[in-house]
Amino acid sequence: METIGVVIVDDHPLFREGVRNVINAEEDLHVLAEGVSGDQAIPLIRQHQPGVALIDVNLPVINGIQITRQVVSERLSAAIVLLTAYDDVEQVLHGFRAGAAAYCSKDIQPGKLLDVIRQVARGFYVAGDQVFDSAGVEQWLERGMESVRRPHLEGEVEAFSPLSPREMEILQHVTRGLSNKEIAARLAISHQTVKNHMTAILHKLDVEDRTQAAVYALRHGWVRLQDTRK
């Protein structure tokens, strides 16, 4: 029997332990390694080459969607299962557009999670109770995007444009209450560069000001609440 290797990256020890125990109780599944922050995910996946990586969306340092994009960019073989405490349709679409193979709530039943792991290891995609092949998930994603696309956006401008790593970094500083000038000093870039990034962030998130952008980021789990206290 071929064993499916799994990497888990989640900063909640009890949740991580529970997932590990569930997986290791199965003959065909085995946890290869665990991480507690986003910056550990890619090195662990490179080193252990798992068939499946279970990644918390809301991780310290780098979030799960950014990790997913990097896995796809590097053409690493792991199928990414994003785990989240947030039930948000836009976030689900973000995850699949980034290249995730599945998106699951953290209150998922153990047996269901095991099924998801096996399905994505075989090359399928799982969203809720639906299982898709590659063509099916593309159609599902297209329908989902159309259903939530903001009607006043024109042309090819999308409501779901993901933020770049630099934009995410700036948005994290915004949620901590830093001004554009303070962010520029912190990142060693010009004040105008920060302003340009902020303009792009507001446009991509379709919000009117910094406060709305910060609230959006917190609501979607892109920035952790404890980060705002650093």
PEURFEN-V102364 format. One record per residue. N is the residue number from 1. PHI is phi in degrees with one decimal (none if undefined). OMEGA is omega in radians with two decimals (999 if undefined). NEAR is the number of other ideal C-beta (glycine too) atoms within 12 Angstrom. Layout:
N,PHI,OMEGA,NEAR
N,PHI,OMEGA,NEAR
//
This chain:
1,none,3.13,8
2,-78.7,-3.11,12
3,-94.8,3.08,20
4,-92.7,3.09,33
5,-81.7,-3.07,29
6,-128.5,2.97,41
7,-110.7,3.12,42
8,-115.2,3.04,44
9,-127.8,-3.10,48
10,-158.1,-3.05,37
11,-93.5,3.09,29
12,-102.9,-3.02,22
13,-57.1,-3.09,13
14,-67.3,3.11,12
15,-64.0,-3.13,27
16,-61.6,3.13,29
17,-64.5,3.14,17
18,-62.7,3.12,24
19,-64.9,3.13,37
20,-59.4,-3.11,27
21,-63.8,3.12,18
22,-63.5,-3.11,27
23,-67.6,-3.06,36
24,-70.7,3.07,23
25,-78.6,-3.12,16
26,-96.2,-3.11,24
27,-67.7,-3.04,13
28,-98.9,-3.12,20
29,-128.9,3.14,33
30,-153.9,3.08,26
31,-79.6,-3.11,33
32,-87.6,-3.08,27
33,-166.3,3.13,26
34,-135.0,3.06,30
35,-134.3,-3.07,34
36,-119.4,3.13,23
37,-146.3,-3.04,27
38,-60.6,-3.10,36
39,-70.4,3.10,20
40,-87.4,-2.98,28
41,-63.5,-3.07,44
42,-63.2,3.07,32
43,-57.5,3.13,23
44,-66.1,3.14,31
45,-68.1,3.09,36
46,-62.2,-3.05,22
47,-70.7,-2.98,18
48,-97.5,3.11,27
49,48.1,-3.13,22
50,-71.2,3.00,37
51,-73.9,-3.09,33
52,-138.7,3.03,47
53,-122.6,3.07,51
54,-93.6,-3.00,54
55,-123.6,3.03,52
56,-68.2,3.11,43
57,-64.3,-3.00,41
58,-100.0,-3.10,39
59,-104.0,3.00,37
60,-66.4,3.03,28
61,77.4,3.13,27
62,-132.4,-3.09,34
63,-82.7,-3.02,43
64,-63.0,-3.14,48
65,-70.1,3.07,42
66,-63.2,3.09,39
67,-60.8,-3.14,46
68,-58.3,3.13,41
69,-60.9,-3.13,31
70,-69.5,3.08,28
71,-58.7,3.12,37
72,-65.9,-3.13,25
73,-60.6,-3.14,14
74,-85.5,-3.14,18
75,57.8,3.04,11
76,-74.1,-2.95,28
77,-83.0,-3.06,23
78,-66.1,2.96,40
79,-82.5,-3.06,37
80,-94.6,2.99,46
81,-108.3,3.12,51
82,-86.3,3.13,50
83,-115.7,-3.06,42
84,-150.2,3.00,34
85,-93.8,-3.08,22
86,-98.3,3.09,28
87,-107.1,-3.02,19
88,-137.6,-3.06,24
89,-62.4,3.13,24
90,-64.6,3.14,31
91,-65.1,3.09,35
92,-61.3,3.13,38
93,-65.2,3.03,32
94,-54.6,-3.08,39
95,-62.1,-3.14,45
96,-70.7,3.09,41
97,-65.4,3.11,28
98,-72.9,3.12,31
99,120.9,3.12,35
100,-67.2,3.09,40
101,-94.5,3.12,39
102,-157.7,3.14,43
103,-139.7,-3.00,45
104,-129.7,2.99,40
105,-73.0,-3.14,26
106,-71.1,3.08,30
107,-92.9,3.11,15
108,-60.1,3.11,29
109,-69.9,-3.09,15
110,-52.0,-3.13,23
111,-62.8,3.12,14
112,-66.7,3.12,22
113,-62.6,3.10,33
114,-60.1,3.11,30
115,-63.8,3.12,24
116,-60.6,3.14,41
117,-57.7,-3.13,42
118,-67.3,-3.14,30
119,-66.0,-3.10,29
120,-70.9,3.09,39
121,-65.4,3.11,34
122,-90.0,3.07,22
123,99.3,3.12,21
124,-93.6,3.14,25
125,-122.9,-3.08,35
126,-129.5,3.04,39
127,-130.3,-3.07,32
128,63.6,3.13,20
129,-96.0,-3.09,15
130,-98.4,3.09,22
131,-117.4,-3.07,23
132,-125.6,2.84,27
133,-88.9,-3.04,18
134,-62.8,3.12,19
135,-68.4,-3.13,13
136,-65.5,-3.12,19
137,-70.0,3.08,31
138,-63.4,3.12,16
139,-65.6,3.11,18
140,-62.0,-3.13,26
141,-66.3,3.12,31
142,-62.9,3.11,20
143,-63.8,-3.14,19
144,-63.8,-3.14,28
145,-66.5,3.12,25
146,-63.9,-3.07,17
147,-72.0,-3.10,17
148,-117.4,3.11,22
149,-63.2,-3.13,23
150,-70.9,-2.98,20
151,-64.7,-3.08,10
152,-86.1,3.07,9
153,-79.0,-3.03,19
154,-112.9,3.01,10
155,60.0,-3.07,7
156,-98.0,3.13,10
157,-71.0,-3.04,15
158,-109.6,3.06,24
159,-71.8,-3.00,28
160,-109.1,-3.09,33
161,-54.4,-3.12,25
162,-70.8,3.11,30
163,-74.9,3.05,33
164,-71.4,3.10,17
165,-55.6,3.12,24
166,-67.1,3.11,21
167,-64.6,3.10,31
168,-64.0,3.13,31
169,-62.3,3.12,30
170,-64.4,3.14,38
171,-63.8,3.07,40
172,-61.1,3.11,35
173,-67.8,3.09,34
174,-60.8,-3.13,38
175,-66.9,3.08,32
176,-87.0,3.07,25
177,90.2,-3.13,17
178,-78.1,3.05,25
179,-77.9,3.08,18
180,-58.0,-3.14,26
181,-64.3,3.13,18
182,-67.0,3.11,17
183,-64.5,3.13,32
184,-58.9,3.14,22
185,-66.6,-3.12,16
186,-64.3,-3.07,20
187,-97.2,3.14,22
188,59.2,3.04,11
189,-128.9,-3.07,21
190,-76.1,3.09,15
191,-59.3,-3.13,19
192,-64.5,3.11,14
193,-62.8,3.09,21
194,-62.4,3.13,31
195,-60.6,3.12,20
196,-62.8,3.11,20
197,-63.9,-3.14,32
198,-63.4,3.09,35
199,-60.1,3.12,21
200,-65.2,-3.14,25
201,-62.5,-3.12,38
202,-61.2,-3.14,27
203,-67.5,-3.10,21
204,-65.6,-3.11,28
205,-88.7,-3.14,36
206,56.8,3.08,24
207,-122.6,-2.99,25
208,-97.1,-3.07,15
209,-150.9,-3.09,16
210,-61.0,-3.11,29
211,-62.8,3.12,18
212,-63.6,3.10,20
213,-63.4,-3.14,34
214,-65.2,3.12,30
215,-62.9,3.12,21
216,-59.5,-3.12,30
217,-63.6,3.13,37
218,-67.9,-3.11,25
219,-64.2,-3.12,21
220,-91.1,3.08,36
221,76.9,3.13,31
222,-74.1,-3.13,43
223,-126.5,-3.11,35
224,-82.5,-3.11,29
225,-59.4,-3.12,19
226,-68.5,3.09,15
227,-63.3,-3.10,30
228,-73.4,-3.10,19
229,-103.6,-3.10,10
230,-74.2,999,16
//
